[in-house]
Amino acid sequence: YDLLVSPENETTSPKNTYYSDKDTVLRTHMTAHDVELIKNGHTQFITIGDVYRRDSIDRTHYPIFHQVDGVKIFSEINLTFFWNIVC
């Protein structure tokens, strides 16, 4: 819920997830770390790591891959300044 993903979302489905045992799940996306970093006061960060999903292997899918997430939280003042520069 912290990432605003409903339990019914396909990304949370057990059929798309690898378990190393009945209690341990392999990371399905790097975004799982964002909430903890934001709660600890970080306003900009990059996370990089291996993720594991039960995908059918074809020319565009493989069950183990690298994912990079970048987050920057803007204050309202900074966002207004940035918007004025871009527009």
C-alpha positions as semicolon CSV with decimal commas, in nm:
position;residue;x (nm);y (nm);z (nm)
1;Y;0,000;0,000;0,000
2;D;0,289;0,240;0,063
3;L;0,366;0,238;-0,310
4;L;-0,002;0,290;-0,400
5;V;-0,021;-0,055;-0,561
6;S;-0,338;-0,245;-0,485
7;P;-0,315;-0,609;-0,373
8;E;-0,505;-0,703;-0,692
9;N;-0,235;-0,553;-0,919
10;E;-0,067;-0,809;-1,146
11;T;0,277;-0,708;-1,013
12;T;0,187;-0,847;-0,670
13;S;0,067;-1,182;-0,800
14;P;0,245;-1,486;-0,648
15;K;0,250;-1,646;-0,993
16;N;0,498;-1,374;-1,102
17;T;0,725;-1,417;-0,800
18;Y;1,017;-1,645;-0,714
19;Y;1,044;-1,784;-0,363
20;S;1,368;-1,935;-0,234
21;D;1,167;-2,103;0,043
22;K;0,817;-2,066;0,190
23;D;0,915;-1,750;0,382
24;T;1,164;-1,577;0,151
25;V;1,071;-1,396;-0,169
26;L;1,327;-1,274;-0,423
27;R;1,300;-0,903;-0,505
28;T;1,056;-0,840;-0,793
29;H;1,137;-0,469;-0,834
30;M;1,373;-0,207;-0,692
31;T;1,085;0,025;-0,607
32;A;1,036;-0,177;-0,287
33;H;1,323;0,024;-0,135
34;D;1,183;0,370;-0,218
35;V;0,941;0,399;0,077
36;E;1,210;0,323;0,337
37;L;1,451;0,573;0,182
38;I;1,185;0,846;0,166
39;K;1,077;0,779;0,526
40;N;1,443;0,816;0,629
41;G;1,446;1,167;0,481
42;H;1,617;1,107;0,147
43;T;1,483;1,336;-0,127
44;Q;1,693;1,210;-0,417
45;F;1,846;0,871;-0,478
46;I;1,913;0,598;-0,730
47;T;1,867;0,228;-0,657
48;I;2,025;-0,038;-0,875
49;G;1,992;-0,411;-0,837
50;D;1,897;-0,751;-0,970
51;V;1,528;-0,835;-0,979
52;Y;1,359;-1,170;-1,036
53;R;1,025;-1,238;-1,204
54;R;0,856;-1,547;-1,339
55;D;0,852;-1,431;-1,700
56;S;0,842;-1,660;-1,999
57;I;1,178;-1,638;-2,170
58;D;1,160;-1,488;-2,518
59;R;1,353;-1,225;-2,713
60;T;1,220;-0,943;-2,489
61;H;1,184;-1,116;-2,150
62;Y;1,416;-1,292;-1,910
63;P;1,337;-1,378;-1,547
64;I;1,647;-1,211;-1,400
65;F;1,745;-0,857;-1,495
66;H;1,886;-0,531;-1,362
67;Q;1,657;-0,245;-1,268
68;V;1,747;0,117;-1,201
69;D;1,509;0,352;-1,019
70;G;1,572;0,724;-0,983
71;V;1,377;0,941;-0,741
72;K;1,387;1,317;-0,687
73;I;1,131;1,482;-0,462
74;F;1,075;1,847;-0,547
75;S;0,942;2,106;-0,307
76;E;0,656;2,316;-0,441
77;I;0,892;2,614;-0,481
78;N;1,152;2,411;-0,672
79;L;0,886;2,251;-0,890
80;T;0,742;2,593;-0,982
81;F;1,092;2,722;-1,064
82;F;1,168;2,413;-1,275
83;W;0,832;2,439;-1,455
84;N;0,897;2,806;-1,541
85;I;1,235;2,716;-1,693
86;V;1,099;2,427;-1,901
87;C;0,791;2,610;-2,025
